[in-house]
Amino acid sequence: MSVRECRKQAIKKIIFCTLTILVSIQSFAIKPDRVYRFYPEKLCLIHKDLEVTTVDDIKIKVIQLPENPYWDGQFQLDDNGTEVFL
């Protein structure tokens, strides 16, 4: 093998490794849901729908949930093994 061929193979390996790393990093990126899975009404939560404007003038819809003064921060498991508020 000539020196030129060795360099080409080394460059190909570097490019391949770089692309593999970039793809793997992208696959673990946070991907928020575009649609809510549950609405507060379905979960019987007290809430307020708000529209917030960010510093760069982008309007986003948010849901404000008030603090529950009766909740002590602990969970309990129901019959299905799902955590529920006490």
N, C-alpha and C positions, 0 to 999 in steps of 0.2 A: 504494500500500500504506500502510496505517495503521501507526502506531507499535506498536500492540497486535499486529498480525499479524507485524511484523518481530521482536518479542520472542518470540512463539510459535515462529517458525521458528528463531531463535537457540537457544532452549531445546531444541528437538527435535534440532538439530545437536549440541549439547553432550551430550545424553543418548545419542544414537547413537554418538558418538565414544567416550564413556566405556564403553558396553557393548561396543563393538568391541575396545577396549584390554583390558578385563577378560577377555573370551573368549579373545583371543590369548595373554594371559599364562597363563591356565589351561591352554591346549592345550600349552604348553611345560613344564608342571609335571612333576616327577619322579613316575613311576608305577611303583612296584616290582611285580615279579611276585608273584602270590599263590601260585604253585606253583614249585618249583625246576625249572629246565630240565634240569639234570644233578645227579645225586647223587654224592657223593664215591666211593661204591662203584663206580659206573660208570667213573669216571676213575682208579680204583686209587689213591686218596689215603688216607693215614693221617689219621683224623679222630676226633673225639669229639662225640657229640650231647649238648647241654646245654640245660637250661631255666633261663632267667634271669628274675628278677623285677625290674622297674624301680622307681624311687622312688615312682611313683604306683600301685604294686601291679598292674601289668599283666604277665602272664607271656608271654614270647616264647621260641620255640625257636631256638637258634643252633647253628652248627657251628663247632667249634674245629679249626683246622688248625695243627699244630705247624710250627715253622720248620725248613726243610730245611738242615742244616749243610753239605751238599755243593753247594748251588746257588750260583753266583757272580753271579747277577743278570742273566745274559745269556740271550737266546733264539736259537733257530735255526729256519729255515724247513724244513718237510718237503716232500715231493714235491708236495703240493697247495697249497703257499704258506701254510700255516697255521703260526703260531708255536708252537713246542714248547720245553719246558725242556731245557736242556743237562744 
